[in-house]
Amino acid sequence: MADTLRRLTSTSSFSVLQDKLESWHKDYHVISCDQNLNKCCELIEITAKIQGQLFTILNLTAAEGGHYAGVDTLKTRLLPWLGTCFSMAKPSVPDDTSLQLIQDSVEKDRRIRELSASHDNDMQKMETQLCSTRFQLVSVRAELVDAHKDLDETKSRSATTLLATEDEILQLKADLRSAHEQVEIYKRKLMALDDDNRQIRLLRDEVSYLSTEKAMLQERLVRSRSPSPLPRLSRSSSPMRSESPTRAQLTNSSRHARLVSRFSDLYAGERLEAQSLLRRYIADLEMVQKIIFIAVVESFKTAKLAFRQLKLRVRKTLSPSHFGPESLEDAAVDYIVRNVELYDVQDSVEGVINSMNVNPRISFPPEVDFVLISTLIRETCRVAFAMQTLDPALDMAFACDGEFYNDIKYRRSYDSEFTAPLVMYHVWPALMEGNSVIVKGEAVTRRGAPWSRSQNQSRSTSPVRSRSLSPTRSLAFNSRRILSPDRLSASYL
């Protein structure tokens, strides 16, 4: 026994078993399953060898103790341990229940095998589908790559086309710019040509007028040298002298066209400028348009009155020394045409502003004055004054709020009610030559406009009286603000 124990001690079996256990513990998660099983079997073999040697030592030790030595130890320790480790416990269930459990276990094993087979089949199907899906994915990727290539080619072609289109647009813009420049050049040439034609017409009128004066002077010279007094007695009945046109008559058509064009320019230019100035202080557009219309009406009235005053003064000045084939009226008008700068337009502007200050139909903020639109008033007075020198004279149409809308005289404004029959207020007057409309005005028509009784009264009067006052009535109406014609002299010219 001592030799066997010494050999077991010298071999250090438990140390080897401990080392192998530690080595297996370190490599358990690294090596494979078969290797782990081999390690475990090896340890079991070593343990069995150690147990065999221990049982040999146990047997030798029990033999050395005699026939009865160690019995209690074997009974109390070895036999219970062997019964616990090596004996099978008796089942606690009856035989029928055990048989049923065995059958259930067999059935479960069968189901497990079936489920495993079906699972394997499903896995194969899924692998087959996965392979087909992978093939489809590869084909889709190939199509996507082709689509990207096509897109890149399309982008390159589009960029090239866009560059070409931009070049064409730039070229077209350059052509358009050059065309506009050519149009401007042609417009300037056309304007210069119109000016040249106008100058030619004026020069022709001047030449004709000078030729007529030359013929008249030559005839006067011949007759002054003649001893017969007949020509002097019959100068008023001479055909050539009675039919000789004055400068005003010769330039009547050109001045007529120029003044009509200037009247239209007032509507498109000075009127809009005055309207924008007034809108800074008055928010109501209707009141602004009424102020401008009343300013134009008052400018025409004041300019006509100033023309009549100036003509009376000129007639009174020329009457003592008048000698010529034309009448004193024509001579006065011709003098005014030649010396239009005698017209005191600033006095007319002040008169218009004074009239507007007392007009009850319009209102104006107290912090400003009607001098704000003096440019429109001044230009309108000049145009209206020059229109009185025409034959026949141009005048604005009679207008009153609430009158029936006349499509011949006016056009409706953009904010009008086109089915309304009455005029709410006027924006711009119509220009008349006798009973004919030369330039249409502008009016605002809306439903609910107050009907004017003066419209009904004006129907019974003549057209001339309905448009404006006669010269005598105008002088009488304004006698409080003007000088009497008898008090005028040549010093005012």
C-alpha positions, 0 to 999 in steps of 0.5 A: 500500500505504501508503494502504491501511495508513493507512486500516486504521490510521485506522479502528481496525478492531481496536479496534472488533472488541475493543469489540464482543467485550467488549460481546458478552461482557458481554451474552452471558447477558442477550440471546437466542440470535438476538441472540448469533448476530447478534453473532457473524455481525457479528464474522465480517463485520468480521473478513472485511473486515479480512482482505480489507484485509490480503490487499490489503496482502499482495498490494501488498507482494508486488508492490512486492518484485518477481517473486521477493521474499517467496517464502520467506515465503509458502512458509513461513508463508502456504501452510501456514496456508492448508492447515491452515485451508481444506483438508479432511483426507483421511479415514483410513478406507476407503470401505466403512467410511465408507459404513457410518458414513454409514448408521449416522448416518442410522439414528441420525438416524431414531431420534432423530427417532422418539424426538423424535416419541414424546417429543413425544407423551408430553409431550402425553399428560403435559400432558393428564394434568396438565391433568386432574389440575389439574382434579381438584385444583381439584375436590378443593380445592372439596370440601375447602373445602365440608368445612371449611365443614360442619365449622365448621357442625358445630362451631358446632352442637356447641358450641351443643348442648354449652352447652345440655347443660352448662346442663341438667347444671348445672340437674340438679345444682342439682335434685339438690342441692335434692333431697338437701337435702329428703331431709336435711330429711325425714330430720331430721324423721323422726328428730325424729318417731322421737324424739318417738314414743320419748319418747311411748312412754316417757312413756306407760310412765311414766304407766302406771307412775305410775298403777299406783303411784298405785292401789297407794298409794291401796289401801295408804292405804285398807287402812292406815285399815281396822281389819281386818288381812286386807289386810296378811296377804294382800298377797302374794296380792293379784291387783292387787299380784302383777300390777303391772308394774315400770318394768323390765318396762314399758320392756323392749320399748323397751330391747330394741329400743334395745340391739339397734340399739346392738349393730349400731352397735358393729359398724358404728362402734366396731369399724371404728375399733378395727380402723383403730387396730390396723392402725397397729401390726399388719399382720396383719388376721386377728390384728386381727380376732381381738383385736377379737372376743376383746375383745367376748367378754371384755367380755360376760363381764365385764359379765355378772359385774359385773351379777350382782355388782351385783344380789347387792349390791342384793338384799342391801341391799333385802331387809331393807326390801323391801315391795311386790307385786313379788318381790325379784328384780324389785325389784333389777332395777328398781333397777338399771334406774333407777340404771344409773350405779352400774355401774363400767364403768372397772373392767370395762374394766380387767378386760377388758384384764387378761384379754386381756394373758394370753390366749395366742391373741392377740399385741400389740406391746410398745410399745403397750397394749390401752388403744388399743381401750378405747373399743370395750371400754367401749361393749361393756361398757355394752351387755352390762350393759344387756342383762342387765336385759332379760327374757329377757336377751340374750347372745352365742352360744357360738363356738370356732375350728374349729366347723362353720359355721352359716348361721343364726348367722353370715354369711361375710366377704368373704375367706372360702372359701364352700365351706369347712365349718369356721370359721377364726376369728370376726370378730363374735359373734352376739346370742342371745335364748334359742335364737333369733338376734337379730343375725347375727355374722360368721365367716371360713371357709377350708379347712384350719381345725383341727377343734375337739373342743369343738364335738363336746363341745358337741353333747352338752350343752344349748344354754344351757350351750353358749353361756355359763356359768351364773351360779353357774359364772361366779362360781366361775370368777372367784372369784379376781378378785372379792369374795365376795357375803357381803362385799358391803354397801350401801356399794358401791351 
